[in-house]
Amino acid sequence: KEEVLDLSMDPEPAPEDPTAPPVLGPSEYERDIAARFGIADQGRPADRWLLDTVRWAWRTRILTHLGIDIRMRLFQNAEDEAVRVFAANLRDLLLAAPAGGRPTMGLDPGYRTGVKVAVVDGTGKVVATDTIYPHEPHRRWQESLVTLARHVKAHNVELVAIGNGTASRETDKLVGELVRLIPGLTKVVVSEAGASVYSASAYASQELPDLDVSLRGAVSIARRLQDPLAELVKIDPKSIGVGQYQHDVSEAKLSRSLDAVVEDCVNAVGVDVNTASVPLLTRVSGIGEGLAANIVAHRNANGPFRTRNDLKQVPRLGPKAFEQCAGFLRIPDGDDPLDASAVHPEAYPVVRRILDATKMDLKSLIGNTAVLRKLKPEQFVDDTFGLPTVTDILKELEKPGRDPRPEFKTAAFAEGVETLADLKVGMVLEGVVTNVAAFGAFVDIGVHQDGLVHVSAMSHNFVKDPRDVVKPGDIVKVKVLDVDVPRKRISLTLRLDDDPAAVRAASGPGSADRRAEGGRSGRDGRAGAAGRGGSGRGRPADGPVNTALADALRRAGLAK
C-alpha cells in the first residue's frame, strides 16, 4: 500500500540546471581512475581504447560493486537496528511490573464463541474455568454478571485480567459493572499477544492437559498479569509481536538476540526454584531443557527444596551446572535466608566474615541498611573475592531478593470511548504503550486500534530515540491530534498543550503521504563519445614501441 523505497547510487553531482543537456565526456571518477594508472589521450595508438576500458571498468564493475556494497551495508545496519528495537521492547515487556501472587480471573473476550473465563490462585494454579456469553448474538448480560460474581466470591478473586483482543472494550464494560457490585476488585486490560500460540503449544498440552485449547488462553492471560516474565517465557519471543520488521530480518540473528534478552531478564529477576516451570528454569544460566525437567521431577517427587545444596541431588546437575545456576535460583522460605538472595553459595563465607565483624546474626543483619552502609568493602576482600563482588554482596544484603521490576500500576480507559468513531480531536486519554519503533510509539487507548505518537510529538525537546521517553508497558496520557477512520489511523501526542488545528496546519495537506523523489536520468558519461576514425590505429612499421598499450604493458612488467 505504501509502495517501496528504492535506492540508486549516482555519485555525480546534480547539474545546476536540470533542463540542460547532459555533458558528454569522462566523469570525474573516470578521470581519477585514468590518472591513477597513467592513462591519457596523447594521440597515440590504443589511447582511446584504454580510455574506453576505464569507462567500461567504472560503469560496469566499480560503480556496480559500490552500489551493491552500500546497499548491503545499509541493509545490515537496518537489520541490526530492527533486531535491537525488538530486543529492547521484549526486555521492557518481560520486566513489566508483576501484580504478584494474588487470586486472578483471566478473561479471553469473544463474541459468538463467548468470553472464556479462567480463575487461578496466588500460585497460578487453575481452580475454575467457565464460558459466558454477554455479547452479540447471545446477549446474556445479567447471567454472565452473576456467573463472574459467583467465581469472584468463591475464590476470593482480587484481580481481573481482560485480553485486549476482539470484544475487549465490551468485556471491560461488563467487568466495570462487576467492580461496582464487588468493591475491592481491580480490572486490568493486558496484552494477549502470543496467548493463542501458547494455547496450541506442546507445553500447554502437558501443563493443562484437561483444559480445552480455548480456555488455556484465558489461563495465560491471568498468569501474565500475576507475573509477565514467568508466563511469557513459555512463548516463542517472535510471537509476542513487539518487533519492527521482524519478518524481514535474519531469523538466526533475531533468535540469538531474543534468547539472550530472555535469559538476561530471567537471571536479573531470579527464579523461585520451588514454583518455576520447565520453560522458566530452561532460561536460567547453566540449565538446559533436560536439566530443568529433572529439577521439576525431583521437586514433585521429594517436595520443595529447603536449601540450594539440595539441588546437587538432582540427576545430571553437576558441580559446573550448580556453579552457573545457583546464584539465580531462589528459595524464599528455605532453611538459610541467604538462599532467598542473589548471593552465590560460593560467597557465603564472605557473609560469615561480615557477621563476625558486626557481631550480629544473619536475620538481624539482612535489611539493616544503617549497619551495612557503615561497613567498608575493602575489609572483606581476599584472594577469591574482589572489591566489586564484596560491594555487590553488601548491596544485596540491604535488599535481599530485590526485584528490579517497577511497581504494579493500572491504566484506566475512558468510559464511552470504545471505537474509532468515538474518538474526537483534542481528547485527552490514558493509555498503555504497546510498542516502540524508531519513528515513534504505539499506544493502546482502548479502541481496538493502537494510535501512533510520532517521535516529533513526544517532547518539546529533540528526541533522538523514542525509548528515551517511553517504553512498552508505560502508562501515559495522550491527546488526539487526528483520526482517519477509513484508514484506521490515530495520530496522538504526548505534548498535552499541543493545538491539533495548529499541528495539522503546520503539517500541510497530504503531508503524511508525501514521497521523496530522487534519481536523475539523461547522464551519458560516456568517455570518447566523439567519432572514431580508422586512421592512426596501426603501429608504424619502423617506429619505436611508444604507444599507450606498450606503456601499460611495461608498467605491468609484461614488456620491455
C-alpha positions in Angstrom: 0.0 0.0 0.0 2.8 2.4 0.8 4.9 1.4 -2.2 8.6 0.5 -1.8 11.5 2.9 -1.3 14.2 2.2 -3.8 17.8 3.4 -3.7 20.2 4.0 -6.5 23.8 5.2 -6.4 24.6 8.3 -8.5 27.9 9.7 -7.4 27.9 12.5 -9.9 26.8 16.0 -8.6 23.4 17.2 -9.6 23.5 19.7 -12.5 22.8 23.3 -11.6 20.2 23.4 -14.5 18.2 20.1 -14.6 16.9 21.1 -18.1 20.3 21.5 -19.6 21.5 18.7 -21.9 24.0 16.2 -20.4 27.6 17.0 -20.6 29.5 14.4 -22.7 32.9 13.1 -21.8 34.6 11.2 -19.0 33.2 11.7 -15.5 35.2 13.0 -12.6 35.7 9.4 -11.3 36.8 8.1 -14.7 39.4 10.9 -14.8 40.6 9.9 -11.3 41.0 6.2 -12.4 42.8 7.2 -15.6 45.2 9.4 -13.7 45.9 6.6 -11.2 47.1 4.3 -13.9 48.7 7.0 -16.0 46.2 6.8 -18.9 45.7 9.9 -21.1 44.7 10.7 -24.6 48.0 11.7 -26.1 47.1 10.8 -29.7 48.9 7.5 -29.5 47.6 4.2 -30.7 45.4 2.5 -28.1 44.9 5.7 -26.0 41.2 5.8 -26.9 40.9 2.1 -26.3 42.4 2.4 -22.8 40.1 5.3 -22.0 37.1 3.2 -23.1 38.4 0.4 -20.8 38.5 2.9 -17.9 34.9 4.0 -18.7 33.8 0.4 -19.0 35.5 -0.6 -15.7 33.9 2.3 -13.9 30.4 1.9 -15.3 30.0 -1.9 -15.3 32.3 -3.0 -12.5 33.4 -0.5 -9.9 30.1 1.5 -9.8 28.0 -1.6 -9.7 30.0 -3.2 -6.9 30.0 0.1 -4.9 26.2 0.2 -5.2 25.9 -3.5 -4.1 28.3 -2.9 -1.2 26.4 0.3 0.0 23.0 -1.5 -0.2 24.4 -4.4 1.8 25.8 -2.2 4.5 22.6 -0.2 4.7 20.6 -3.4 4.9 22.8 -4.8 7.6 22.5 -1.6 9.6 18.8 -1.6 9.2 18.6 -5.2 10.2 20.8 -4.6 13.3 18.6 -1.7 14.3 15.4 -3.8 13.8 16.8 -6.6 16.0 17.9 -4.0 18.6 14.4 -2.5 18.8 12.8 -5.9 19.1 15.2 -6.9 21.8 14.8 -3.7 23.8 10.9 -3.9 23.5 11.0 -7.5 24.6 13.2 -6.7 27.6 10.7 -4.0 28.7 7.8 -6.3 28.3 9.4 -9.1 30.2 10.4 -6.8 33.0 6.9 -5.3 33.3 5.5 -4.8 36.8 4.0 -8.0 38.2 0.8 -7.9 40.1 2.1 -10.6 42.4 0.7 -13.8 43.9 -3.0 -12.7 44.1 -6.0 -14.7 43.0 -6.7 -13.6 39.5 -9.5 -14.1 36.9 -8.5 -14.2 33.3 -11.0 -13.3 30.5 -10.4 -14.1 26.9 -13.0 -11.9 25.1 -15.1 -13.0 22.1 -18.5 -12.5 20.5 -20.1 -15.6 19.0 -17.8 -18.1 20.8 -18.3 -16.3 24.2 -15.9 -15.0 26.8 -13.6 -17.7 28.2 -13.1 -17.5 31.9 -10.3 -18.9 34.0 -9.6 -18.4 37.7 -6.1 -19.0 39.1 -4.9 -18.9 42.7 -2.0 -17.0 44.0 0.5 -19.6 42.7 -1.0 -19.7 39.2 -2.9 -23.0 39.7 -6.2 -23.2 37.8 -9.1 -23.5 40.2 -12.1 -22.8 37.9 -13.0 -22.3 34.3 -16.2 -21.2 32.5 -17.6 -19.6 29.4 -20.1 -16.7 29.4 -22.0 -15.1 26.5 -22.7 -11.5 27.3 -22.3 -10.1 23.8 -23.9 -10.5 20.4 -25.6 -12.7 19.3 -26.4 -14.3 22.7 -26.7 -11.1 24.8 -26.8 -12.9 28.2 -25.5 -9.9 30.1 -27.1 -10.4 33.5 -26.4 -14.2 33.5 -22.8 -13.5 32.7 -22.5 -10.9 35.5 -23.9 -13.4 38.0 -21.5 -16.1 36.9 -18.5 -13.8 37.2 -19.6 -12.7 40.7 -20.0 -16.3 41.8 -16.4 -17.1 40.8 -15.1 -13.9 42.4 -16.7 -14.7 45.8 -15.9 -18.4 45.7 -12.2 -17.9 45.1 -11.6 -14.5 46.7 -10.5 -13.0 43.3 -8.7 -9.7 43.7 -7.7 -9.0 40.0 -9.5 -9.4 36.7 -7.2 -9.6 33.6 -9.0 -8.8 30.3 -7.4 -9.7 27.0 -7.1 -6.7 24.6 -8.4 -8.6 21.5 -11.8 -8.7 19.9 -14.7 -7.6 22.2 -12.2 -6.3 24.8 -13.9 -3.0 25.5 -17.3 -4.6 25.7 -16.0 -7.1 28.2 -14.3 -4.3 30.1 -17.7 -2.6 30.4 -19.1 -5.9 31.8 -16.3 -6.1 34.4 -16.8 -2.4 35.2 -20.3 -3.3 36.4 -18.8 -6.2 38.3 -16.4 -3.9 40.1 -19.2 -1.6 41.1 -21.0 -4.6 42.6 -18.0 -6.0 44.4 -15.7 -3.3 45.9 -12.0 -4.0 46.1 -11.9 -5.8 42.8 -9.3 -4.4 40.2 -9.7 -4.8 36.5 -6.7 -4.6 34.1 -6.6 -4.9 30.3 -3.5 -6.9 29.3 -1.9 -7.8 26.0 -3.0 -11.2 24.8 -0.2 -11.4 22.2 1.1 -14.9 21.9 -1.7 -16.4 24.1 -3.1 -18.4 21.1 0.4 -19.6 20.3 0.8 -20.9 23.9 -2.7 -22.5 23.9 -1.8 -24.7 21.0 1.8 -25.4 22.1 3.0 -28.8 23.2 4.0 -27.4 26.6 0.4 -26.1 27.2 -0.9 -29.6 26.5 1.5 -31.0 29.1 0.8 -28.3 31.7 -3.0 -28.1 31.2 -4.0 -31.5 29.7 -7.6 -31.4 30.9 -8.4 -27.9 29.6 -9.8 -27.1 26.1 -7.4 -25.1 23.9 -9.7 -22.1 24.0 -9.6 -22.0 27.8 -5.8 -22.2 28.0 -5.7 -18.7 26.5 -7.6 -17.3 29.5 -5.3 -19.0 31.9 -2.3 -17.5 30.2 -3.9 -14.0 30.3 -4.5 -14.4 34.1 -1.0 -15.6 34.8 0.8 -13.0 32.7 -0.9 -10.3 34.9 0.5 -12.1 38.0 4.0 -12.5 36.6 4.6 -11.4 33.0 8.1 -12.9 33.0 7.2 -16.3 34.2 4.4 -16.7 31.7 5.9 -15.0 28.6 9.0 -17.3 28.7 6.6 -20.1 27.6 6.0 -18.4 24.3 8.4 -18.0 21.4 9.6 -14.4 21.7 9.0 -13.8 18.0 5.3 -14.5 18.6 4.9 -11.8 21.2 4.7 -9.1 18.5 6.8 -6.2 19.8 9.3 -6.2 16.9 9.9 -3.9 13.9 10.0 -5.5 10.5 10.7 -8.8 12.3 9.8 -10.9 9.2 12.4 -9.2 7.1 15.5 -9.8 9.3 17.7 -12.8 9.7 15.8 -15.4 11.8 19.0 -16.8 13.2 20.3 -13.3 14.3 16.9 -12.4 15.7 16.6 -15.7 17.7 20.1 -15.3 19.2 19.4 -11.8 20.3 15.9 -12.5 21.7 17.1 -15.7 23.5 19.9 -13.7 25.1 17.4 -11.0 26.3 15.1 -13.6 27.8 18.0 -15.2 29.7 19.3 -11.9 30.9 15.8 -10.9 32.2 15.3 -14.2 34.0 18.7 -14.1 35.6 18.2 -10.4 36.6 14.9 -11.2 38.4 15.8 -14.6 39.7 13.7 -17.7 39.8 11.9 -19.4 42.7 13.1 -22.9 42.2 10.1 -24.3 44.1 7.4 -22.8 41.8 9.2 -22.3 38.5 8.0 -24.1 35.3 10.3 -26.0 33.0 10.4 -23.2 30.4 11.3 -20.7 33.0 14.1 -22.9 34.5 15.4 -23.5 31.0 16.2 -19.8 30.7 18.5 -19.8 33.7 22.2 -19.9 33.0 23.7 -23.4 33.1 20.3 -25.1 32.9 19.0 -26.8 29.7 15.6 -28.2 29.0 16.5 -31.7 30.2 18.1 -30.5 33.4 15.0 -28.2 34.0 12.7 -31.2 33.6 14.9 -33.1 36.1 14.6 -30.3 38.7 10.8 -30.2 38.4 10.6 -34.0 38.6 12.8 -34.1 41.7 10.7 -31.3 43.2 7.4 -33.2 42.5 8.8 -36.5 43.9 10.6 -35.2 47.0 8.8 -32.0 47.9 10.2 -28.4 47.8 13.9 -27.7 48.1 14.9 -26.5 51.5 18.4 -25.3 50.6 20.4 -24.6 47.5 22.7 -27.5 48.3 19.7 -29.8 47.9 19.9 -29.0 44.1 23.1 -31.2 44.0 20.8 -34.2 44.5 19.1 -33.6 41.1 20.3 -36.1 38.5 22.7 -34.6 35.9 23.1 -31.4 37.9 26.9 -31.5 38.4 29.3 -29.0 40.1 29.7 -26.9 37.0 26.0 -26.5 36.4 25.5 -25.7 40.1 28.2 -23.1 39.9 26.5 -21.4 37.0 22.8 -21.5 38.1 22.9 -21.4 41.9 23.1 -17.6 42.2 20.0 -17.2 40.1 17.8 -19.7 41.9 15.9 -18.5 44.9 14.4 -20.4 47.9 12.2 -17.8 49.7 11.2 -19.8 52.7 14.2 -22.1 53.0 16.4 -23.0 55.9 19.0 -20.4 55.0 17.9 -16.8 54.5 20.8 -16.3 52.1 19.2 -18.8 49.7 16.5 -16.2 49.0 19.1 -13.7 47.9 21.3 -13.2 44.8 24.4 -14.1 46.9 26.1 -17.1 45.4 26.7 -20.0 47.7 30.4 -19.7 47.0 30.3 -16.2 48.6 28.6 -17.3 51.8 32.0 -17.3 53.6 32.2 -13.6 52.9 28.8 -13.1 54.6 30.0 -15.1 57.6 33.0 -12.8 57.9 30.7 -9.8 57.8 28.6 -11.4 60.6 31.7 -11.8 62.7 32.7 -8.2 62.1 29.3 -6.8 63.1 28.7 -9.3 65.9 25.1 -9.8 64.6 23.1 -12.8 63.4 22.1 -13.2 59.8 18.4 -12.3 60.3 19.3 -9.1 62.1 21.9 -8.1 59.5 19.8 -8.7 56.4 17.9 -5.5 55.5 19.8 -3.4 58.2 20.8 -0.5 56.0 22.3 1.6 58.8 24.8 -1.1 59.7 25.6 -2.3 56.2 26.4 1.1 54.9 28.9 1.8 57.6 31.0 -1.3 56.6 34.0 -0.8 54.3 34.0 -3.4 51.5 37.9 -3.3 51.5 37.9 -5.1 54.8 36.4 -8.2 53.4 38.4 -8.5 50.1 40.6 -11.6 49.8 42.3 -13.6 47.1 39.0 -15.1 45.9 36.5 -12.2 46.1 37.5 -8.8 44.9 36.1 -5.4 45.7 33.3 -5.4 43.1 32.0 -8.7 44.4 32.1 -7.7 48.0 30.3 -4.4 47.1 27.6 -6.3 45.3 27.2 -8.6 48.3 26.7 -5.7 50.7 24.1 -4.1 48.4 22.2 -7.4 48.1 22.2 -7.8 51.9 20.5 -4.4 52.1 17.6 -5.6 49.9 17.8 -9.3 49.6 16.0 -10.8 46.6 15.1 -7.3 45.4 13.0 -7.3 42.2 14.3 -4.9 39.5 10.8 -4.6 38.0 8.7 -1.5 38.7 5.7 -1.2 41.0 2.5 -2.6 39.6 0.1 0.1 38.2 -3.0 0.0 36.1 -4.4 2.3 33.3 -8.0 3.4 33.1 -9.5 3.7 29.7 -12.1 6.5 29.1 -15.7 5.5 29.5 -17.7 5.7 26.3 -14.6 5.6 24.1 -14.7 2.1 22.6 -14.3 2.5 18.8 -12.6 4.8 16.3 -15.9 6.6 15.8 -16.0 7.6 19.4 -12.7 9.5 19.2 -12.7 13.3 18.9 -9.8 15.5 18.1 -8.5 17.2 21.2 -9.5 14.4 23.6 -7.0 13.6 26.4 -6.9 9.9 27.1 -5.0 7.5 29.2 -3.3 4.5 27.5 -0.6 1.9 27.6 2.4 1.9 25.3 2.4 -1.4 23.4 5.3 -1.0 21.1 8.2 1.4 20.4 9.8 1.9 17.0 12.5 4.2 15.6 9.8 6.6 14.4 7.6 6.7 17.5 5.5 4.8 19.9 2.2 2.9 19.6 -0.4 3.5 22.4 -3.4 1.4 23.2 -6.2 3.8 24.2 -9.0 1.1 24.2 -10.5 1.4 20.7 -9.1 -1.9 19.2 -6.6 0.1 17.2 -3.3 1.5 18.6 -2.6 5.1 18.0 0.8 6.5 16.9 2.8 9.1 18.8 5.3 10.3 16.3 8.8 10.9 17.6 8.3 14.6 16.8 5.3 14.7 19.2 6.9 13.1 22.2 8.6 16.1 23.8 9.2 19.8 23.4 12.9 18.9 23.2 14.7 17.0 20.5 14.2 13.2 20.9 16.8 11.0 19.3 15.5 7.7 20.5 11.8 7.3 21.4 12.8 4.8 24.1 14.4 7.7 26.0 10.8 8.9 26.6 8.6 5.8 26.8 8.9 2.1 27.0 6.4 -0.8 26.3 4.1 -1.1 29.3 4.3 2.5 30.4 1.0 4.2 31.3 0.8 7.6 29.5 -1.7 10.4 28.9 -2.0 11.4 25.2 -4.0 13.9 23.2 -5.8 13.0 20.0 -4.4 15.0 17.0 -6.2 13.4 14.2 -8.4 10.3 13.4 -8.6 8.7 10.0 -11.5 6.2 10.3 -11.4 4.7 6.8 -7.6 4.0 7.1 -7.8 3.1 10.8 -5.1 5.6 11.8 -4.9 7.6 15.0 -2.4 10.4 15.5 -1.5 11.2 19.1 0.8 13.5 21.0 2.4 13.3 24.4 2.5 17.1 24.5 -0.9 17.8 26.1 -0.6 21.5 25.3 -0.5 20.9 21.5 -3.2 22.6 19.5 -4.5 19.9 17.0 -5.6 22.5 14.5 -2.2 24.2 14.6 -0.4 20.9 14.2 -2.5 20.0 11.1 -1.9 23.4 9.6 1.8 23.2 10.1 1.9 19.7 8.5 0.0 20.9 5.5 -2.4 18.9 3.4 -1.2 15.4 2.4 2.0 15.7 4.3 1.7 12.2 5.6 1.6 10.8 2.0 4.5 12.8 0.5 7.2 10.8 -1.1 10.7 11.8 -1.6 11.6 12.0 -5.3 15.1 11.2 -6.4 17.2 9.9 -9.2 18.3 11.6 -12.3 18.3 10.5 -15.9 20.0 11.6 -19.0 23.6 11.4 -17.9 25.6 9.8 -20.6 29.1 10.0 -19.0 30.5 8.2 -22.0 34.2 8.7 -22.5 35.5 9.1 -26.0 32.0 9.7 -27.4 33.5 11.6 -30.3 33.8 9.9 -33.7 36.5 7.2 -34.0 38.3 7.1 -37.2 40.2 4.1 -38.6 43.4 6.2 -39.1 46.1 6.3 -36.6 45.2 2.8 -35.2 48.0 0.8 -36.7 51.6 0.8 -35.5 54.2 2.3 -37.9 56.5 -0.5 -39.3 59.7 1.2 -38.3 58.5 3.3 -35.3 59.6 2.7 -31.7 57.3 0.9 -29.3 55.8 4.1 -28.0 52.1 3.5 -27.6 49.7 3.7 -24.6 49.3 -0.1 -24.7 53.0 -0.6 -24.6 53.3 1.8 -21.6 50.6 -0.2 -19.8 52.3 -3.5 -20.5 55.7 -2.1 -19.3 54.1 -0.9 -16.1 52.6 -4.4 -15.6 56.1 -6.0 -16.2 55.0 -7.7 -19.4 57.1 -5.8 -21.9 60.5 -4.1 -22.1 
